[in-house]
Amino acid sequence: MSNALEVAQIAGLVGEPTRANMLLALGDGRALPAGELAACAGITAPTASEHLAKLEQSGLLVSVRQGRHRYYRIASPEVGAMLEAVMVVAAGFPRPAARFRVAPELQRGRTCYNHLAGQLGVAICDALVHKNCVAVDGEVAHILPAGLKLLANWGIEVRRMSKHPYCRTCIDWSERRHHLGGAVGIAIHKRCLELKWVEHHLDSRAVSVTRAGRLGFEKAFGIAGAVL
């Protein structure tokens, strides 16, 4: 019974529309101040503080103070994965009046906690599978020897990966297919930023592929420009 009550408590916290908006705004792993989260949810700062306090007390968010400002972020990758899983369900939920709409820039590419998602994230995963670099089995991806070599040649440190060549996958809520998460997904995202192949939008989780990225993704992964 206690587990059922805890599940109901978490569901109630996440299911309230104002808190859901704030949680989704933090879904890319960034830390944001209360004022910005209030704007995302369309509420006043005092009201936002009340909601954020509940989310922090429940363990869904953590905060850090810098100077006069307090910044909030998702407490763990597990919380981020839970939010993405809810989005997967929401995307397929029947609606009598309106269909689930995905903003085009988010569908093309976005961050999922701290790895790449959307068409871009799925295309990277598909390319690695096609090259026999990765084998996906449900929620787990096995990084094969060819994959370790490709990632190393691309500039990613693979020593730790070679000892445990597995990472989790996520069902992408807009594409309904897998993209790579875990340490491998994080490393790919980080390397894309280092090479300036992607750039983050300032006001959302969306990412855009740069001109250098279009050339780079095609050369390194064989991803056609039309996909990007």
N, C-alpha and C positions, 0 to 999 in steps of 0.2 A: 504493500500500500504506500509506503514512504516513497518508493521510486516513482509511482504514479503521481503522487503529489508534487514531486520535484519536476517531473516532466511537464505537468500542468502549469507549474509556476514559471518555468522557462518559456513555455509556449505563450503564456499570457504576456510576459514581458516583450517577447519578440513580435507578437501578433498585434500589439497596439500600433496604429499607423504612424504616429509621431515618432515613437522609438524605432520602428522599422526603418523609417527614412534616415534617421541618424546612423543606425547600424550599417545600412547599405552604403551610406556616404563614406564609412570607414572601411569598407570591404576590400580596399586595395592595400591595406596594411599601414596607411599613413596615420599620423597623429594630428588631430585637428582641435582647435580651441572651441570652447563652448559657444562663442558667438557665431562662428562659421557653421557649426552644427545646428544652431537655432535657425539660421537663415535657410539651411537645407530643408529643415522641417517646417518652415513658415510659422515659427512661434517666437515668443519673446524670450529674452535671455533668462529671466527668472524661471519661466516654465521649463526651459531646456535644462537648467541646473537641477530641477527636481527629477526629471526623467533620467538624466545622466547619473545622478546619485543612485537611483534604483538599479540601473544597469551595472554600475560599478559594485554595488553591494552584492549583487547576484553573481559576480565573477565573470560577466560577459565582457566588460570593459575594464581597462586599467588606466590610470591617469598619472601624469608626471608634471610637476610644476617647474616652469622656467621664468624667473623673474616674477612679474605680477600675473602671468598667464598660466592657466592649467590646460594641458593638452590631453586628449583622450584617444585611445586606440583599442582595437579588438584585442582581447586578452590572450588569445592563443590561436594557432592554426586550426584547432578543432572547432572553435567558434566560427572562424571564417568558412570552414568546410560546411558547417551546419547551415549557414546563411545561403551558401551556393546551392545546397541540397533543397532548401525551401524554394529557391528560385526555379529549380528544375521542375518541382511539383507545380508551382504557380504557372509556369509556362504552358503546362498541359492541362490546367484546370479549366473545365468548361465554363463559358460565360454566355448567358442568353443575350446580352445586349452589345458586348464589345469583345473583341479578341485581344489577346495579350500582344502588346506592341513593344518592339525592341527598337530603341533609338539606333539609327544606322551606324553612327560612329562607334557605339558600344558593341554592335554586332561585328563590325570589321575587326576591332581589336580593343582589348581592355585588360586591366589587371584583375586577377582573382586572388585576393589576399596579397601575395607577393610574387605571383607568376603570371604568365601570359595566357589569355583566354580569348574567346570569340573566334572568328574565322582564322585569325593569325595563329592563335594557340593550337587550334585543331589542325591547321595546315602543317605546323612544325611537327606535331605528334605523328600525323599521317606520313610525312616525309621520312621520318626516322624509322617508322615501321616498314615502309616500302623499301628502304635501303638495308633492311635486316639489321638495323642498329638497335632497335627496341622491339620487345615482344610484350604486347599488352594482354593481360589476363584479368579481366574484370577491373577491380580497383587497384591493381598492382601492375607496374611496368618493370620488366627485367631489362636492364641495360646490357646489351650483348657486347662481346669484345670489339666488334666493328664500331659500335656506338661509343665506347670508351676512347677508341682511337680517333674518331671524328671529333668528339668534344675536346680531346687534348690538342689536336691540330688546330682547333678553332680558338684555343687560348684558355680553356677551362681546366683548372686543377682537378684531376680525376683520381688522385691517389686514394682518397677516402672512399670515393665511389667504387673503385675497383675491389675494395674489401667488402663492400655491401652494395652490389650493383642493382639495387631495387629502389623504386620510388612509388609513391601513390599516384593515382590518376583521379581526375574529376570529370564527372559528366557535365559538359558545358551546357548551361541552361538555355542559351540562345541557339546553339547548333545541335544539341541533343547527342553529342558524340564526345569522345574522350579528348582531354588535353592533359599535359604533364604537370604534376604538382610536386610537392616535396622538395628535397634538396636539388634534384636535377632541374625541375622547373624554375626554382629560384636562381640557380646558376645560369641558366639560359637567359632569363630576364635580365640579370645583372650584366651579362656579357653583351647583350643587345644594347643596353644603355651605354656601356663603355665604348662600344664601337659607333655609337650614335646612329644605330639602325632604327631605333624607335624613339619617339618623344612623347612625353605625357601631356595630356590636356590639363590646363590649370584648374578647371572647374568641374571635372568629372573623372571617372575611372578610365576613360577612353585613352587609347594610345594610337598614334599615327606612325605609319612606316615612312621613313625618310627616303630621299632619292638613293642615298648610299645603302639604305636597308633593302630597297628593291633589288639592287644589283647584288648585294651580299647574300640575301636569302636565296636568290636563284643559284648563285655560284656554290654556296656552302650546302644547301639543302635540296636544291632542285625545285624550289617552289616558284611556280610561274607568276609573273607580275600580275596577271589577271586576278589571281587569288587575293593579292594584297591591295 
